[in-house]
Amino acid sequence: MPQHSSKPTILIVEDEWVIALDIKQHLKKLGYNVSGTANSAEKALELVATNKPDLVLMDIYLQGDKSGIEAADQIRQQFQIPVVFLTAHADESTLTEAIATHPYGYIVKPFEEQDLIIAIQVALANHVAEQAIRQALQTEKRLNELKSQFVSIVSHEFRNPLSSILLTLELLEQPDVLNPQKRQAHIERGKAAIQHMAQLITDVLVLGQVEQEQFHCQPTPINISQFCSFLVEDLQSRAQNTDRLVLNVSGCDETANLFYELDPNLLQHILNNLLENALKYSPNDSQVIFNLRCEPDYVEFQIQDQGIGLTEKDLAKLFTPFHRGINVNKIPGTGLGLSITKKCVDAHGGKIFVDSNLGVGTTFTVILPALKIENNNIYQPHQ
């Protein structure tokens, strides 16, 4: 949609230069900006492509092979810019042909200045309303598609964890069947299933906020080194991740009480998703390297794994909701984590980069702009 200045810009398409000049003077008197004049359909299309006016006043009979009606139809289809016909021709056949192009107005010459004002204002208002409706319909369509995908994903992703939990409960009802080691293993399996379902619900709720544009960055002072340490400790506390996650810190002196203005909730989504993916898609005996680097005006997070890697096709769709890599096999997942991560990074005004090789591993680098500050209020993430 064109960018509006204090007054909309209007392109005049008129084969009579005297009339074009008169219309131009009228428009300037009314405070509108004139982006140019054209006397042929070809010139009109060229100026529309170059100047992107907010409205086109179009005569029907022009110089050259194409009529104003043909030009208007092309402008509507290619540029979605409103056209108001300004012509001396009002016969039924011409009017019928013009209406087929869905114009935003039709003024018959000679006209009064007030007629021109009303036609322009109505056309611009209708165009804004139409664009809003089109955007709302696109959003609704996207949400409906996400809902359909969500139902499919949830029904699939919940089935296995629920079966696992049910089996665990049935076995625990028979204490004599299990020795202490097997009993604990089933308990851990049940806890992991519950955590998986809880994460799925969290991802879907966050994605819903994103799609409904309820997603806002709310920065607060964070002790960044401590924040990352807490996340690592939480992930390492899970039995299968013991000693697998290595945090390296540079430029962040903990004793200096170093803080950055970042949104803790969004940052937690970013790092949790990337770290959990790195652990999940890597061999259980491999390490995941988490590098934190602090600079005066930004923070850099780098997460490097030795996992399955990504194909070129998957890299192209990496941040698309519900997309999963073709080589994930039976590794559970929803395809929501990275799309949420990207939205959280964008909300910070940051950048995310990925370097991946199949069978070798993947490195994600996130750079978030933020200034070093001094603050005594240390943010403590939920544990």
C-alpha positions in Angstrom: 0.0 0.0 0.0 1.4 3.4 -0.9 2.9 5.6 1.9 0.7 8.6 2.5 2.2 12.1 3.0 0.1 15.0 4.5 -2.1 14.8 1.4 -2.5 11.8 -1.0 -0.6 11.9 -4.3 -2.7 11.7 -7.5 -1.7 10.8 -11.0 -3.6 12.6 -13.9 -4.1 10.6 -17.1 -5.6 13.0 -19.7 -4.9 13.2 -23.4 -5.8 17.0 -23.6 -2.9 18.9 -22.0 -5.0 22.0 -21.4 -7.6 19.9 -19.4 -4.8 18.1 -17.6 -3.2 21.4 -16.6 -6.6 22.6 -15.3 -7.2 19.5 -13.3 -3.6 19.8 -11.9 -4.3 23.3 -10.7 -7.6 22.2 -9.1 -5.8 19.5 -7.2 -3.0 21.7 -6.0 -5.6 24.3 -4.9 -7.3 21.5 -2.9 -3.9 20.6 -1.3 -3.3 17.4 -3.1 0.1 16.3 -4.5 0.2 15.6 -8.2 2.7 12.8 -9.0 2.6 13.4 -12.7 0.5 13.6 -15.9 0.2 11.2 -18.7 -1.6 11.3 -22.1 -1.4 7.6 -22.9 -2.0 4.3 -21.2 1.7 3.3 -21.6 2.9 6.5 -20.0 0.3 6.1 -17.2 1.5 2.6 -16.4 5.1 3.7 -16.4 4.3 6.5 -13.9 2.2 4.3 -11.7 5.1 1.8 -11.5 7.6 4.5 -10.7 5.7 6.9 -8.5 3.1 4.6 -6.8 0.4 7.3 -6.5 -2.5 6.9 -4.0 -5.1 7.6 -6.7 -5.3 7.8 -10.5 -7.7 10.2 -12.3 -8.2 8.4 -15.7 -9.7 9.7 -18.9 -11.2 6.9 -21.1 -10.0 8.0 -24.5 -6.2 8.4 -24.6 -3.4 8.7 -27.2 -2.0 5.4 -28.4 -3.5 2.0 -28.9 -4.8 1.4 -25.3 -7.8 3.0 -23.8 -8.1 4.4 -20.3 -10.4 1.4 -19.4 -7.6 -1.0 -20.4 -5.1 0.9 -18.4 -7.4 1.1 -15.4 -7.9 -2.7 -15.4 -4.1 -3.3 -15.6 -3.5 -0.8 -12.7 -6.1 -2.5 -10.6 -4.7 -6.0 -11.2 -1.0 -5.1 -10.9 -0.8 -2.3 -8.4 -4.2 -2.3 -6.5 -4.3 1.5 -6.8 -7.8 3.1 -7.0 -8.9 4.6 -10.3 -11.5 7.3 -10.8 -12.7 7.9 -14.4 -12.9 11.5 -15.4 -14.4 11.6 -18.9 -16.9 13.3 -21.1 -18.3 10.0 -22.2 -21.3 8.7 -20.3 -23.1 6.5 -22.8 -24.3 3.1 -21.6 -21.8 1.0 -23.5 -18.8 3.0 -22.3 -20.2 3.0 -18.7 -20.7 -0.8 -18.8 -17.2 -1.4 -20.0 -15.7 1.0 -17.4 -17.7 -0.6 -14.5 -16.2 -4.0 -15.4 -12.8 -2.7 -14.3 -14.2 -1.9 -10.8 -13.4 1.8 -10.7 -13.7 3.8 -7.4 -15.6 6.6 -9.1 -16.9 8.0 -12.4 -17.0 11.8 -13.0 -18.5 13.2 -16.2 -17.0 16.4 -17.6 -17.5 19.2 -17.2 -17.5 18.9 -13.5 -17.6 21.1 -10.4 -14.7 21.4 -8.1 -16.9 20.0 -5.3 -17.7 16.9 -7.4 -13.9 16.3 -7.7 -13.4 16.7 -4.0 -16.1 14.3 -3.1 -15.1 11.7 -5.7 -11.5 11.7 -4.5 -12.3 11.5 -0.8 -14.9 8.7 -1.3 -12.5 6.7 -3.5 -9.6 7.0 -1.0 -11.8 6.1 1.9 -13.2 3.1 0.1 -9.8 1.9 -0.9 -8.5 2.1 2.7 -11.6 0.1 3.8 -11.1 -2.4 1.1 -7.4 -2.9 2.0 -8.4 -3.4 5.7 -11.0 -6.0 4.7 -8.5 -7.8 2.4 -5.9 -7.9 5.2 -8.5 -9.1 7.7 -9.5 -11.9 5.3 -5.9 -12.9 4.7 -5.3 -13.0 8.5 -8.5 -15.1 9.0 -7.4 -17.5 6.3 -4.0 -17.8 7.8 -5.5 -18.4 11.2 -7.9 -21.0 9.9 -5.0 -22.8 8.2 -3.0 -22.7 11.5 -6.0 -24.1 13.4 -6.3 -27.0 11.0 -2.6 -27.7 11.2 -2.9 -27.4 15.0 -5.7 -29.9 15.3 -3.7 -32.3 13.2 -0.4 -31.8 15.0 -2.0 -31.9 18.5 -3.9 -35.1 17.8 -0.7 -36.7 16.7 1.7 -35.2 19.2 -0.6 -35.9 22.2 -1.4 -39.5 21.3 2.1 -41.0 22.1 2.7 -39.1 25.4 -0.8 -39.9 26.6 -0.3 -43.6 25.8 3.1 -43.4 27.6 1.5 -41.8 30.7 -1.4 -44.3 30.7 1.1 -47.3 30.5 3.1 -45.8 33.4 0.1 -45.4 35.6 -1.1 -49.0 34.8 2.4 -50.4 35.7 2.6 -48.3 38.9 -0.7 -49.9 39.9 1.1 -53.2 40.0 4.1 -52.5 42.4 5.2 -56.1 42.4 5.8 -56.1 38.6 8.6 -53.5 38.7 11.8 -53.3 40.5 12.9 -49.9 41.8 15.1 -49.1 38.8 12.3 -49.9 36.2 9.8 -48.1 38.4 11.9 -44.9 38.3 12.5 -45.2 34.6 8.7 -45.3 33.9 8.2 -42.3 36.2 10.8 -40.4 34.3 9.2 -41.4 31.0 5.8 -40.2 32.2 7.3 -36.8 33.4 9.0 -36.3 30.0 5.7 -37.0 28.3 3.9 -34.4 30.4 6.7 -31.8 29.8 6.3 -32.4 26.0 2.6 -31.8 26.1 3.1 -28.7 28.3 5.6 -27.3 25.9 3.2 -27.9 23.0 0.5 -26.0 24.7 2.9 -23.1 25.5 4.1 -23.0 21.9 0.5 -22.9 20.5 -0.5 -20.1 23.0 2.5 -18.0 22.0 1.9 -18.6 18.3 -1.7 -17.5 18.8 -0.5 -14.3 20.4 1.8 -13.7 17.4 -0.9 -14.3 14.8 -3.3 -12.0 16.6 -0.7 -9.3 16.9 -0.7 -9.4 20.7 3.0 -10.0 20.7 5.0 -7.1 22.1 8.6 -6.6 23.4 8.7 -5.4 27.0 12.4 -4.8 27.9 13.5 -4.9 31.5 17.1 -5.0 33.0 18.5 -8.5 32.9 21.7 -9.8 34.3 22.4 -11.6 31.1 25.2 -13.9 32.3 23.1 -15.1 35.3 20.0 -15.4 33.0 21.8 -17.8 30.7 23.3 -19.7 33.6 19.9 -20.4 35.1 18.6 -21.7 31.7 21.6 -24.0 31.4 21.2 -25.3 34.9 17.5 -26.0 34.3 18.2 -28.0 31.1 21.1 -29.8 32.7 18.9 -30.8 35.7 17.1 -33.2 33.3 18.9 -36.6 33.6 19.5 -37.1 29.9 21.2 -33.6 29.5 23.8 -34.0 32.3 27.1 -32.5 31.2 25.9 -32.2 27.6 25.4 -28.5 27.6 28.5 -26.2 27.9 28.2 -22.5 28.5 31.0 -20.2 27.4 30.8 -16.5 28.4 32.9 -13.6 27.0 32.7 -9.9 27.7 30.2 -10.5 30.5 31.8 -9.9 33.9 29.5 -11.2 36.5 31.2 -9.2 39.3 30.5 -6.0 37.4 26.7 -6.4 37.8 26.2 -6.3 34.0 22.7 -5.8 32.7 21.0 -5.4 29.3 17.5 -4.1 28.5 15.8 -7.2 27.0 12.4 -8.9 27.3 13.0 -11.9 29.6 9.9 -13.8 28.4 10.8 -13.5 24.7 14.5 -14.2 25.4 13.5 -17.4 27.3 11.5 -18.5 24.3 14.5 -17.9 22.0 17.1 -19.6 24.0 15.0 -22.5 25.3 13.8 -23.4 21.8 17.3 -23.3 20.3 19.0 -25.1 23.2 16.3 -27.8 23.4 16.4 -28.4 19.7 20.2 -28.7 19.7 20.0 -31.3 22.5 17.1 -33.1 20.9 18.6 -33.4 17.4 22.1 -34.4 18.6 23.5 -37.7 19.7 23.1 -38.3 23.5 26.9 -38.6 23.9 27.6 -35.3 22.1 28.0 -31.8 23.6 26.1 -28.6 22.7 28.2 -25.4 22.9 26.3 -22.3 24.1 28.4 -19.2 23.6 27.3 -15.9 25.1 29.2 -12.7 24.0 28.5 -9.2 25.5 29.2 -6.1 23.5 28.5 -2.4 24.4 25.5 -2.2 22.1 24.4 -5.8 21.5 24.3 -9.3 22.9 25.2 -12.4 20.8 24.1 -15.9 21.5 25.5 -18.8 19.6 24.3 -22.4 19.9 26.3 -25.1 18.2 25.4 -28.8 18.0 26.7 -31.9 16.4 23.4 -33.2 15.2 21.5 -34.3 12.1 21.8 -30.9 10.3 19.4 -29.3 7.8 18.8 -29.8 4.1 18.8 -26.8 1.7 15.0 -27.2 1.3 14.5 -27.2 5.0 16.7 -24.1 5.4 14.4 -22.2 3.0 11.3 -23.0 5.2 13.1 -23.0 8.6 10.9 -20.4 10.3 7.6 -21.5 8.8 5.0 -22.6 11.4 4.6 -26.4 11.6 7.4 -27.1 9.2 9.7 -30.0 10.2 12.9 -31.2 8.6 12.6 -34.1 6.2 15.4 -36.0 8.2 13.9 -35.8 11.7 12.5 -39.4 11.4 10.7 -40.3 14.6 12.1 -37.5 16.8 9.0 -35.8 18.3 8.3 -32.2 17.6 5.6 -29.7 16.4 7.5 -27.4 14.0 6.5 -24.4 16.1 9.6 -23.7 18.1 11.7 -22.0 15.4 8.8 -19.9 14.0 8.3 -18.6 17.6 12.0 -18.0 18.0 12.1 -15.9 14.8 9.1 -13.8 16.0 10.8 -13.2 19.4 14.0 -12.1 17.7 12.1 -9.8 15.3 10.3 -8.3 18.3 13.7 -7.3 19.7 14.8 -5.8 16.4 17.4 -8.5 16.2 18.8 -11.0 13.6 19.1 -14.8 13.5 21.5 -16.7 11.4 22.0 -20.4 10.7 24.8 -22.5 9.4 24.2 -26.2 8.9 25.6 -29.3 7.3 23.9 -32.6 7.0 25.2 -35.1 9.5 27.7 -32.6 10.9 25.7 -30.2 12.9 24.0 -26.8 13.1 25.0 -23.4 14.5 22.4 -20.8 15.3 23.6 -17.2 16.0 21.2 -14.6 17.5 22.2 -11.0 17.8 19.9 -8.7 19.8 20.6 -5.0 19.9 20.8 -3.7 23.5 22.9 -1.3 25.6 24.9 -2.2 28.7 23.3 -0.6 31.8 24.0 -0.6 35.5 21.1 -1.8 37.6 20.8 -3.4 41.0 17.5 -5.2 40.2 18.5 -8.6 39.0 15.8 -10.4 37.0 15.3 -14.0 38.3 13.7 -16.2 35.7 11.2 -18.8 36.9 12.8 -22.1 37.8 
